[in-house]
Amino acid sequence: MAEWLMANGASPQAVNSLYDAGIVYALRKAMLADRAAPKVAAVEKKVRSAPKLVKPGQSVDANQRKAEGLQSLKERIRKTGGKGDSVAEWLIAAGKV
């Protein structure tokens, strides 16, 4: 802990004069928090990038269902070349008409 205090700007005289248990305890907690800060940031980054968990059997929200429907209509238009009712369905579903 003395090395950490001196690395963070404390003089050797100040480090040697520490005798109060409460101050030593607070300084130790600060040192441990300093060491843990990079690890916490890395874990938070992983948590943010993780996909949202969905329970089995839980229904899909309306926006996702609509987006999937539009995507399937676009694929059908590409496959058929725009023949049939697929273009009209896509225009209606996308809110263009």
mmCIF file of the C-alpha atoms, coordinates in Angstrom:
data_MODEL
# 
_entry.id   MODEL 
# 
loop_
_atom_site.group_PDB 
_atom_site.id 
_atom_site.type_symbol 
_atom_site.label_atom_id 
_atom_site.label_alt_id 
_atom_site.label_comp_id 
_atom_site.label_asym_id 
_atom_site.label_entity_id 
_atom_site.label_seq_id 
_atom_site.pdbx_PDB_ins_code 
_atom_site.Cartn_x 
_atom_site.Cartn_y 
_atom_site.Cartn_z 
_atom_site.occupancy 
_atom_site.B_iso_or_equiv 
_atom_site.pdbx_formal_charge 
_atom_site.auth_seq_id 
_atom_site.auth_comp_id 
_atom_site.auth_asym_id 
_atom_site.auth_atom_id 
_atom_site.pdbx_PDB_model_num 
ATOM 1  C CA . MET A 1 1  ? 0.000   0.000   0.000   1.00 0.00 ? 1  MET A CA 1 
ATOM 2  C CA . ALA A 1 2  ? 2.918   2.342   0.708   1.00 0.00 ? 2  ALA A CA 1 
ATOM 3  C CA . GLU A 1 3  ? 4.158   1.912   -2.865  1.00 0.00 ? 3  GLU A CA 1 
ATOM 4  C CA . TRP A 1 4  ? 0.707   2.756   -4.223  1.00 0.00 ? 4  TRP A CA 1 
ATOM 5  C CA . LEU A 1 5  ? 0.483   5.870   -2.029  1.00 0.00 ? 5  LEU A CA 1 
ATOM 6  C CA . MET A 1 6  ? 3.885   7.120   -3.184  1.00 0.00 ? 6  MET A CA 1 
ATOM 7  C CA . ALA A 1 7  ? 3.019   6.351   -6.819  1.00 0.00 ? 7  ALA A CA 1 
ATOM 8  C CA . ASN A 1 8  ? -0.077  8.522   -6.392  1.00 0.00 ? 8  ASN A CA 1 
ATOM 9  C CA . GLY A 1 9  ? 1.808   11.520  -5.054  1.00 0.00 ? 9  GLY A CA 1 
ATOM 10 C CA . ALA A 1 10 ? 2.130   10.946  -1.308  1.00 0.00 ? 10 ALA A CA 1 
ATOM 11 C CA . SER A 1 11 ? 5.473   11.811  0.260   1.00 0.00 ? 11 SER A CA 1 
ATOM 12 C CA . PRO A 1 12 ? 7.432   9.131   2.132   1.00 0.00 ? 12 PRO A CA 1 
ATOM 13 C CA . GLN A 1 13 ? 7.073   11.189  5.340   1.00 0.00 ? 13 GLN A CA 1 
ATOM 14 C CA . ALA A 1 14 ? 3.283   11.202  5.004   1.00 0.00 ? 14 ALA A CA 1 
ATOM 15 C CA . VAL A 1 15 ? 3.231   7.455   4.376   1.00 0.00 ? 15 VAL A CA 1 
ATOM 16 C CA . ASN A 1 16 ? 5.428   6.761   7.416   1.00 0.00 ? 16 ASN A CA 1 
ATOM 17 C CA . SER A 1 17 ? 3.274   8.964   9.650   1.00 0.00 ? 17 SER A CA 1 
ATOM 18 C CA . LEU A 1 18 ? 0.058   7.007   8.994   1.00 0.00 ? 18 LEU A CA 1 
ATOM 19 C CA . TYR A 1 19 ? -1.085  5.422   12.237  1.00 0.00 ? 19 TYR A CA 1 
ATOM 20 C CA . ASP A 1 20 ? -4.874  5.899   12.377  1.00 0.00 ? 20 ASP A CA 1 
ATOM 21 C CA . ALA A 1 21 ? -6.661  2.637   11.494  1.00 0.00 ? 21 ALA A CA 1 
ATOM 22 C CA . GLY A 1 22 ? -9.621  4.442   9.914   1.00 0.00 ? 22 GLY A CA 1 
ATOM 23 C CA . ILE A 1 23 ? -7.418  6.361   7.501   1.00 0.00 ? 23 ILE A CA 1 
ATOM 24 C CA . VAL A 1 24 ? -5.439  3.231   6.601   1.00 0.00 ? 24 VAL A CA 1 
ATOM 25 C CA . TYR A 1 25 ? -8.695  1.375   5.968   1.00 0.00 ? 25 TYR A CA 1 
ATOM 26 C CA . ALA A 1 26 ? -10.000 4.148   3.691   1.00 0.00 ? 26 ALA A CA 1 
ATOM 27 C CA . LEU A 1 27 ? -6.722  4.309   1.777   1.00 0.00 ? 27 LEU A CA 1 
ATOM 28 C CA . ARG A 1 28 ? -6.752  0.529   1.298   1.00 0.00 ? 28 ARG A CA 1 
ATOM 29 C CA . LYS A 1 29 ? -10.286 0.651   -0.111  1.00 0.00 ? 29 LYS A CA 1 
ATOM 30 C CA . ALA A 1 30 ? -9.219  3.428   -2.497  1.00 0.00 ? 30 ALA A CA 1 
ATOM 31 C CA . MET A 1 31 ? -6.242  1.346   -3.623  1.00 0.00 ? 31 MET A CA 1 
ATOM 32 C CA . LEU A 1 32 ? -8.434  -1.704  -4.276  1.00 0.00 ? 32 LEU A CA 1 
ATOM 33 C CA . ALA A 1 33 ? -10.969 0.403   -6.170  1.00 0.00 ? 33 ALA A CA 1 
ATOM 34 C CA . ASP A 1 34 ? -8.164  1.794   -8.330  1.00 0.00 ? 34 ASP A CA 1 
ATOM 35 C CA . ARG A 1 35 ? -7.019  -1.733  -9.174  1.00 0.00 ? 35 ARG A CA 1 
ATOM 36 C CA . ALA A 1 36 ? -10.551 -2.931  -9.976  1.00 0.00 ? 36 ALA A CA 1 
ATOM 37 C CA . ALA A 1 37 ? -11.546 0.016   -12.216 1.00 0.00 ? 37 ALA A CA 1 
ATOM 38 C CA . PRO A 1 38 ? -10.140 -1.396  -15.511 1.00 0.00 ? 38 PRO A CA 1 
ATOM 39 C CA . LYS A 1 39 ? -11.743 -4.777  -14.849 1.00 0.00 ? 39 LYS A CA 1 
ATOM 40 C CA . VAL A 1 40 ? -15.138 -3.198  -14.199 1.00 0.00 ? 40 VAL A CA 1 
ATOM 41 C CA . ALA A 1 41 ? -14.971 -1.224  -17.455 1.00 0.00 ? 41 ALA A CA 1 
ATOM 42 C CA . ALA A 1 42 ? -14.165 -4.375  -19.432 1.00 0.00 ? 42 ALA A CA 1 
ATOM 43 C CA . VAL A 1 43 ? -17.084 -6.274  -17.884 1.00 0.00 ? 43 VAL A CA 1 
ATOM 44 C CA . GLU A 1 44 ? -19.491 -3.386  -18.546 1.00 0.00 ? 44 GLU A CA 1 
ATOM 45 C CA . LYS A 1 45 ? -18.437 -3.342  -22.191 1.00 0.00 ? 45 LYS A CA 1 
ATOM 46 C CA . LYS A 1 46 ? -19.165 -7.067  -22.481 1.00 0.00 ? 46 LYS A CA 1 
ATOM 47 C CA . VAL A 1 47 ? -22.555 -6.642  -20.832 1.00 0.00 ? 47 VAL A CA 1 
ATOM 48 C CA . ARG A 1 48 ? -23.526 -3.806  -23.173 1.00 0.00 ? 48 ARG A CA 1 
ATOM 49 C CA . SER A 1 49 ? -22.625 -5.820  -26.272 1.00 0.00 ? 49 SER A CA 1 
ATOM 50 C CA . ALA A 1 50 ? -24.454 -8.967  -25.141 1.00 0.00 ? 50 ALA A CA 1 
ATOM 51 C CA . PRO A 1 51 ? -27.755 -9.686  -26.893 1.00 0.00 ? 51 PRO A CA 1 
ATOM 52 C CA . LYS A 1 52 ? -30.987 -9.273  -25.013 1.00 0.00 ? 52 LYS A CA 1 
ATOM 53 C CA . LEU A 1 53 ? -32.154 -12.481 -23.345 1.00 0.00 ? 53 LEU A CA 1 
ATOM 54 C CA . VAL A 1 54 ? -35.581 -13.778 -24.274 1.00 0.00 ? 54 VAL A CA 1 
ATOM 55 C CA . LYS A 1 55 ? -37.344 -16.465 -22.267 1.00 0.00 ? 55 LYS A CA 1 
ATOM 56 C CA . PRO A 1 56 ? -38.525 -19.550 -24.184 1.00 0.00 ? 56 PRO A CA 1 
ATOM 57 C CA . GLY A 1 57 ? -42.056 -19.190 -25.397 1.00 0.00 ? 57 GLY A CA 1 
ATOM 58 C CA . GLN A 1 58 ? -42.025 -15.408 -25.039 1.00 0.00 ? 58 GLN A CA 1 
ATOM 59 C CA . SER A 1 59 ? -43.661 -13.607 -27.922 1.00 0.00 ? 59 SER A CA 1 
ATOM 60 C CA . VAL A 1 60 ? -41.711 -11.356 -30.298 1.00 0.00 ? 60 VAL A CA 1 
ATOM 61 C CA . ASP A 1 61 ? -42.487 -7.645  -30.065 1.00 0.00 ? 61 ASP A CA 1 
ATOM 62 C CA . ALA A 1 62 ? -44.565 -5.990  -32.786 1.00 0.00 ? 62 ALA A CA 1 
ATOM 63 C CA . ASN A 1 63 ? -41.738 -3.923  -34.303 1.00 0.00 ? 63 ASN A CA 1 
ATOM 64 C CA . GLN A 1 64 ? -39.525 -6.976  -34.774 1.00 0.00 ? 64 GLN A CA 1 
ATOM 65 C CA . ARG A 1 65 ? -42.408 -8.973  -36.249 1.00 0.00 ? 65 ARG A CA 1 
ATOM 66 C CA . LYS A 1 66 ? -43.162 -6.145  -38.710 1.00 0.00 ? 66 LYS A CA 1 
ATOM 67 C CA . ALA A 1 67 ? -39.507 -5.878  -39.753 1.00 0.00 ? 67 ALA A CA 1 
ATOM 68 C CA . GLU A 1 68 ? -39.298 -9.632  -40.326 1.00 0.00 ? 68 GLU A CA 1 
ATOM 69 C CA . GLY A 1 69 ? -42.489 -9.508  -42.396 1.00 0.00 ? 69 GLY A CA 1 
ATOM 70 C CA . LEU A 1 70 ? -41.148 -6.688  -44.574 1.00 0.00 ? 70 LEU A CA 1 
ATOM 71 C CA . GLN A 1 71 ? -37.885 -8.577  -45.066 1.00 0.00 ? 71 GLN A CA 1 
ATOM 72 C CA . SER A 1 72 ? -39.693 -11.729 -46.167 1.00 0.00 ? 72 SER A CA 1 
ATOM 73 C CA . LEU A 1 73 ? -41.816 -9.688  -48.609 1.00 0.00 ? 73 LEU A CA 1 
ATOM 74 C CA . LYS A 1 74 ? -38.668 -8.110  -50.075 1.00 0.00 ? 74 LYS A CA 1 
ATOM 75 C CA . GLU A 1 75 ? -37.143 -11.559 -50.546 1.00 0.00 ? 75 GLU A CA 1 
ATOM 76 C CA . ARG A 1 76 ? -40.295 -12.800 -52.254 1.00 0.00 ? 76 ARG A CA 1 
ATOM 77 C CA . ILE A 1 77 ? -40.213 -9.778  -54.617 1.00 0.00 ? 77 ILE A CA 1 
ATOM 78 C CA . ARG A 1 78 ? -36.583 -10.533 -55.486 1.00 0.00 ? 78 ARG A CA 1 
ATOM 79 C CA . LYS A 1 79 ? -37.371 -14.200 -56.185 1.00 0.00 ? 79 LYS A CA 1 
ATOM 80 C CA . THR A 1 80 ? -40.456 -13.562 -58.316 1.00 0.00 ? 80 THR A CA 1 
ATOM 81 C CA . GLY A 1 81 ? -39.145 -10.444 -60.034 1.00 0.00 ? 81 GLY A CA 1 
ATOM 82 C CA . GLY A 1 82 ? -42.102 -8.395  -58.807 1.00 0.00 ? 82 GLY A CA 1 
ATOM 83 C CA . LYS A 1 83 ? -44.750 -10.587 -60.425 1.00 0.00 ? 83 LYS A CA 1 
ATOM 84 C CA . GLY A 1 84 ? -47.978 -11.134 -58.556 1.00 0.00 ? 84 GLY A CA 1 
ATOM 85 C CA . ASP A 1 85 ? -49.281 -9.331  -55.504 1.00 0.00 ? 85 ASP A CA 1 
ATOM 86 C CA . SER A 1 86 ? -45.991 -9.263  -53.585 1.00 0.00 ? 86 SER A CA 1 
ATOM 87 C CA . VAL A 1 87 ? -45.118 -5.681  -54.575 1.00 0.00 ? 87 VAL A CA 1 
ATOM 88 C CA . ALA A 1 88 ? -48.553 -4.410  -53.569 1.00 0.00 ? 88 ALA A CA 1 
ATOM 89 C CA . GLU A 1 89 ? -48.334 -6.280  -50.253 1.00 0.00 ? 89 GLU A CA 1 
ATOM 90 C CA . TRP A 1 90 ? -44.907 -4.781  -49.546 1.00 0.00 ? 90 TRP A CA 1 
ATOM 91 C CA . LEU A 1 91 ? -46.100 -1.248  -50.347 1.00 0.00 ? 91 LEU A CA 1 
ATOM 92 C CA . ILE A 1 92 ? -49.081 -1.635  -48.019 1.00 0.00 ? 92 ILE A CA 1 
ATOM 93 C CA . ALA A 1 93 ? -47.028 -3.231  -45.221 1.00 0.00 ? 93 ALA A CA 1 
ATOM 94 C CA . ALA A 1 94 ? -44.312 -0.552  -45.472 1.00 0.00 ? 94 ALA A CA 1 
ATOM 95 C CA . GLY A 1 95 ? -46.920 2.208   -45.280 1.00 0.00 ? 95 GLY A CA 1 
ATOM 96 C CA . LYS A 1 96 ? -46.042 3.597   -48.711 1.00 0.00 ? 96 LYS A CA 1 
ATOM 97 C CA . VAL A 1 97 ? -49.673 3.423   -49.881 1.00 0.00 ? 97 VAL A CA 1 
# 
